[in-house]
Amino acid sequence: MTYDFLQHYWWFLVSLLGALLVFMMFVQGANGAMFCIARSEDERRLVVGATGRKWELTFTTLVTFGGAFFASFPLFYSTSFGGAYWIWMIILLTFVLQAVSYEFQNKLGNILGQKTFRRFLILNGLLGPLLIGGAVGTFFNGSNFVVDKMGIAAGEISPIISRWANASHGLDVLLDPWTIVMGLAVMFLARSLGVLYIVHNIDNENIRSRGNVQLIWSALPFVLLFVAFLVHVLLKDGFGYVPDTGEIVVVPHKYLGNFVEMWYVALMLVVGVVLYLYGVVRTLVAKRFFCGIWYSGVGTVLAVLSLLLCAGWNNTAYYPSLADLQSSLTIENSCSSEFTLSVMSVVSILIPFVVAYIAYVWHLIERKNPSEQPATEGKN
């Protein structure tokens, strides 16, 4: 395995984890739509019970995604997580509030009240996907940071390789309209997946009827926002690099060129979009079809994976710097050593076993809740 292969291999794995994270945020989406889907306290308990059995998988995927990024591309980790720390701190805070809410909302002596913790779940359901989507948007729109690797050679006790170019420390991301568009798209995507999960998981006619209405008002904004962002990305200038010198250059229609040259990635995007739409549309038109979450979920993973591969492969700067073009990060200049990537590649052989374990645990969790088992009608 060459160093170049290892770099592309690990970008694929990190992108796959990111795509799985976006899919797993159906938990956040379902919580965000809780009061729209469930009107009575009994119905809300069903929704919280359904999402409460899966939230740990989402949190674990988030931590694994961050850990894989740190191990394989440490310069991105130190630049984004260390420089734009306000955005990441808010994201982590919302997920901590989610964990606390599931644990304490029904505890005796809860001085904040059950409704307060339910609002925390809704806050996580809205802000979590919005900010994570905004962070993904910076892969195409760029961020304000400067990288100076010579800081290591300066002889300082605590050398600083990268720094944020302004005092916002990541909050300036919220000022980019296209980054906000991507964030809103991910928020509505998570919401639509959450509704599909609830429709699949809870056998309650009232919840399913309201869920179909919410599915329309979630999927439609997502499609419009996603198409707008995709068209913007395909038409905008992108950031590439010269493999021999590492020089960062502006390339007209770079991302459109990536999809043309990597046709298999473009095909993955098309298949992903079709699967997502199939899951949504068939759920809406077929009264006894409750498996849309699986079609739309697989479609989500494929679509997000294709976007992240387009952002990093084919000599592309996946984290462009708006403050200093040559500080932009690529899979070549931000990755770990060849030895580190080689050792981790051996460990990555265990990933299929981890996925199988997650699937097994998912199956066991469903079996332990017979009163809320998914309906069997409409399965193919």
C-alpha positions in Angstrom: 0.0 0.0 0.0 1.5 3.3 -1.1 1.3 6.5 1.0 -1.1 8.0 -1.5 -3.4 5.0 -1.3 -3.4 5.2 2.5 -4.4 8.9 2.4 -7.3 8.2 0.0 -8.3 5.1 2.0 -8.5 7.0 5.3 -10.4 9.9 3.7 -12.9 7.3 2.5 -13.3 5.8 6.0 -13.6 9.2 7.7 -16.2 10.2 5.0 -18.1 7.0 5.6 -18.2 7.7 9.3 -19.4 11.2 8.6 -22.2 9.9 6.3 -23.2 7.4 9.0 -23.3 10.2 11.5 -25.7 12.2 9.4 -28.0 9.2 9.0 -27.9 8.5 12.8 -29.0 12.0 13.5 -32.6 10.8 12.8 -32.6 10.7 16.6 -32.1 14.4 16.7 -34.7 14.9 13.9 -37.3 12.8 15.7 -36.8 14.8 18.9 -37.0 18.1 17.1 -40.4 17.1 15.7 -41.7 15.6 19.0 -44.4 18.1 19.8 -45.6 18.2 16.2 -46.0 14.4 16.0 -47.1 13.6 19.6 -49.9 15.6 21.2 -50.6 13.7 24.4 -48.2 12.7 27.1 -48.5 9.0 26.3 -47.6 9.7 22.7 -44.6 11.7 23.7 -43.5 8.9 25.9 -43.6 6.6 22.9 -41.5 9.0 20.9 -38.9 9.5 23.6 -38.8 5.8 24.3 -38.2 5.1 20.6 -35.4 7.6 20.2 -34.0 6.9 23.7 -33.1 3.4 22.6 -30.8 4.7 19.8 -29.3 8.0 21.0 -26.1 6.3 22.3 -25.4 4.9 18.9 -25.5 8.5 17.5 -23.2 9.8 20.2 -20.8 6.9 19.7 -20.7 7.6 16.0 -19.9 11.3 16.6 -17.1 10.4 19.0 -15.7 7.7 16.6 -15.9 10.2 13.7 -13.9 12.8 15.7 -11.4 10.2 16.8 -10.8 8.9 13.3 -10.3 12.4 12.0 -7.8 13.1 14.8 -5.8 10.0 14.1 -5.7 10.2 10.3 -5.8 13.9 9.6 -4.5 15.6 12.9 -3.9 19.0 11.3 -7.6 19.3 10.5 -8.4 18.3 14.0 -6.1 20.9 15.5 -7.2 23.6 13.0 -10.9 23.2 13.2 -11.5 21.8 16.6 -8.8 24.0 18.1 -9.5 27.2 16.2 -13.3 27.0 15.6 -13.9 25.7 19.1 -17.0 27.8 19.8 -19.0 25.9 17.1 -17.7 22.5 18.3 -18.3 23.4 21.9 -21.9 24.3 21.2 -22.4 21.1 19.3 -21.0 19.0 22.1 -23.1 21.0 24.6 -26.3 20.1 22.8 -25.3 16.4 22.8 -24.5 16.5 26.5 -27.9 18.1 27.1 -29.4 15.3 25.1 -27.7 12.6 27.3 -28.7 14.4 30.5 -32.3 14.8 29.3 -32.8 11.1 28.6 -31.3 10.2 32.0 -33.0 12.7 34.3 -36.4 13.7 32.8 -38.3 11.0 34.7 -36.1 10.9 37.8 -37.6 11.6 41.2 -36.5 14.9 42.6 -36.2 16.5 39.1 -36.3 20.2 40.0 -36.2 21.4 36.4 -39.3 19.5 35.4 -39.9 17.0 32.6 -40.8 19.7 30.1 -37.5 21.5 30.5 -35.6 18.3 29.6 -37.9 17.7 26.7 -37.0 21.2 25.5 -33.4 20.3 25.8 -34.1 17.4 23.4 -35.7 19.7 20.9 -32.8 22.1 21.2 -30.4 19.3 20.4 -32.7 18.2 17.6 -32.5 21.6 16.0 -29.0 23.0 16.8 -27.1 19.7 16.5 -27.8 18.9 12.8 -27.8 22.7 11.9 -24.3 23.2 13.2 -22.9 19.9 12.0 -24.3 20.7 8.6 -22.7 24.1 8.7 -19.4 22.5 9.6 -19.7 20.2 6.5 -20.5 23.3 4.4 -17.1 24.8 5.2 -15.5 21.9 3.3 -16.8 23.7 0.2 -17.0 27.3 1.2 -13.9 27.6 3.4 -13.0 29.0 6.8 -10.8 31.8 8.2 -7.6 30.1 9.5 -3.8 30.3 9.0 -1.4 27.3 9.1 2.2 27.9 9.9 4.1 24.6 10.2 7.3 26.5 10.8 6.0 27.2 14.3 7.3 23.8 15.3 10.9 24.8 14.3 10.6 28.0 16.3 11.8 26.2 19.4 8.8 27.3 21.5 7.6 25.1 24.4 4.1 25.0 23.1 4.3 25.7 19.3 1.1 26.8 17.5 0.8 25.4 14.0 -2.6 26.7 13.1 -4.7 29.6 14.4 -8.0 31.3 13.6 -7.6 34.5 11.6 -10.2 36.4 13.7 -11.7 36.5 17.1 -14.9 34.7 16.3 -13.3 31.2 16.7 -15.7 29.6 14.3 -18.8 31.7 14.9 -18.2 33.5 11.6 -19.4 30.3 9.9 -22.9 31.5 10.8 -22.4 34.6 8.7 -21.9 32.6 5.4 -25.3 32.3 3.8 -24.4 29.1 1.9 -23.0 27.5 5.0 -26.4 28.3 6.6 -28.2 26.7 3.6 -26.2 23.5 4.1 -26.9 23.5 7.9 -30.6 24.0 7.3 -30.6 21.2 4.7 -29.0 18.8 7.2 -31.5 19.9 9.9 -34.5 19.2 7.7 -32.9 16.0 6.5 -32.5 14.7 10.0 -36.1 15.8 10.8 -37.4 13.8 7.8 -35.4 10.7 8.7 -36.6 11.1 12.3 -40.2 11.1 11.1 -39.6 8.1 9.0 -38.1 6.3 12.0 -41.1 7.1 14.2 -43.5 6.0 11.5 -41.6 2.7 11.2 -41.0 2.2 14.9 -44.3 3.2 16.6 -47.5 1.4 15.8 -49.9 4.3 16.5 -52.3 5.5 13.8 -52.5 9.1 15.2 -48.7 9.4 15.4 -48.3 8.0 11.9 -51.0 10.3 10.4 -49.3 13.4 11.9 -45.9 12.0 10.9 -46.9 11.9 7.2 -47.8 15.6 7.4 -44.5 16.5 9.1 -42.7 14.3 6.6 -43.9 16.6 3.8 -42.9 19.8 5.7 -39.5 18.3 6.4 -38.6 16.6 3.1 -39.7 19.4 0.8 -37.5 22.1 2.4 -34.6 19.7 2.5 -34.9 18.9 -1.2 -35.1 22.6 -2.1 -32.2 23.6 0.1 -30.0 20.6 -0.9 -30.6 21.3 -4.6 -29.8 25.0 -4.1 -26.5 24.1 -2.3 -25.6 21.5 -4.8 -26.1 23.8 -7.8 -24.0 26.5 -5.9 -21.2 24.0 -5.4 -21.2 22.8 -9.0 -21.0 26.3 -10.4 -18.6 27.9 -8.0 -14.8 27.9 -8.2 -13.1 25.3 -6.1 -9.7 24.8 -4.5 -7.3 22.2 -5.9 -3.6 21.6 -5.4 -0.6 20.6 -7.6 0.5 17.1 -6.5 4.2 17.7 -7.2 4.5 21.0 -5.4 1.5 21.0 -3.0 0.6 24.6 -4.2 -3.0 25.5 -3.6 -4.7 26.9 -6.7 -8.2 28.1 -7.5 -9.9 25.9 -10.2 -13.0 27.0 -12.0 -15.9 24.6 -11.5 -13.6 22.3 -9.5 -16.4 20.3 -7.9 -18.3 19.8 -11.1 -15.0 18.6 -12.6 -14.6 16.2 -9.7 -18.0 14.6 -10.4 -17.2 14.3 -14.1 -13.8 12.8 -13.6 -15.0 10.5 -10.7 -18.2 9.4 -12.4 -18.6 6.6 -9.8 -18.9 9.2 -7.1 -21.5 11.1 -9.1 -23.4 7.9 -9.7 -23.3 7.3 -5.9 -24.9 10.7 -5.4 -27.7 10.1 -7.9 -28.5 6.6 -6.4 -28.5 8.1 -2.9 -30.9 10.9 -3.9 -33.2 8.4 -5.7 -33.3 6.1 -2.7 -34.0 8.9 -0.3 -36.9 10.2 -2.4 -38.2 6.6 -2.9 -38.4 6.1 0.9 -40.2 9.4 1.4 -42.6 9.2 -1.5 -43.7 5.6 -0.9 -44.2 6.2 2.8 -46.6 9.1 1.8 -48.6 7.3 -0.9 -48.7 3.7 0.5 -50.7 3.5 3.7 -49.2 0.2 4.9 -45.6 0.9 4.0 -43.5 1.7 7.1 -39.9 0.9 5.9 -39.0 4.2 4.3 -36.3 4.9 6.9 -34.2 2.1 5.5 -34.4 3.3 1.9 -34.0 6.9 2.8 -31.3 6.1 5.3 -29.1 4.2 2.8 -29.7 7.0 0.3 -28.5 9.5 2.9 -25.3 7.6 3.6 -24.5 7.3 -0.2 -25.3 11.0 -0.9 -23.3 12.4 2.0 -20.4 10.0 1.3 -20.3 11.2 -2.3 -20.2 14.8 -1.3 -17.3 14.3 1.2 -15.4 12.2 -1.4 -15.8 15.0 -3.9 -14.5 17.5 -1.3 -11.3 15.5 -0.6 -10.3 13.3 -3.5 -9.0 14.2 -7.0 -6.3 16.7 -5.8 -8.9 18.9 -3.9 -8.4 21.0 -0.8 -11.0 19.7 1.5 -10.7 22.6 4.0 -10.0 25.8 2.1 -8.6 28.8 4.0 -10.2 32.1 3.2 -7.5 34.0 5.1 -4.5 32.4 3.4 -5.0 30.2 0.3 -1.8 28.3 0.8 -2.9 27.3 4.3 -5.7 25.2 2.9 -5.8 21.6 4.0 -5.6 18.6 1.7 -5.4 14.9 2.4 -1.8 15.1 1.5 -0.6 18.0 3.7 -2.8 17.3 6.8 -2.5 13.5 7.2 -0.6 11.4 9.7 2.7 9.6 8.8 2.8 6.6 6.5 3.6 4.4 9.5 0.6 5.6 11.5 -1.8 5.2 8.6 -0.4 1.7 7.8 -0.9 0.5 11.4 -4.4 2.0 11.6 -5.3 0.4 8.3 -4.6 -3.0 9.8 -6.9 -2.1 12.7 -9.6 -0.9 10.3 -10.1 -4.5 9.2 -12.2 -4.8 12.4 -14.7 -2.2 11.2 -17.0 -4.7 9.6 -17.2 -6.6 12.9 -18.0 -3.3 14.7 -20.8 -2.6 12.2 -22.1 -6.2 12.7 -22.1 -5.7 16.4 -24.1 -2.4 16.1 -26.6 -4.2 13.9 -26.9 -7.0 16.4 -27.3 -4.6 19.3 -30.0 -2.7 17.3 -31.8 -6.0 16.8 -31.7 -6.9 20.5 -33.0 -3.5 21.5 -36.0 -3.8 19.2 -36.8 -7.2 20.6 -36.8 -6.0 24.1 -39.7 -3.5 23.4 -42.5 -5.7 22.0 -45.2 -3.1 22.7 -43.4 -0.7 20.3 -42.2 -3.1 17.6 -42.3 -1.9 14.0 -45.2 -2.9 12.0 -44.6 -5.8 9.6 -47.1 -4.7 6.9 -45.6 -3.3 3.7 -42.2 -5.0 4.1 -40.7 -6.4 0.9 
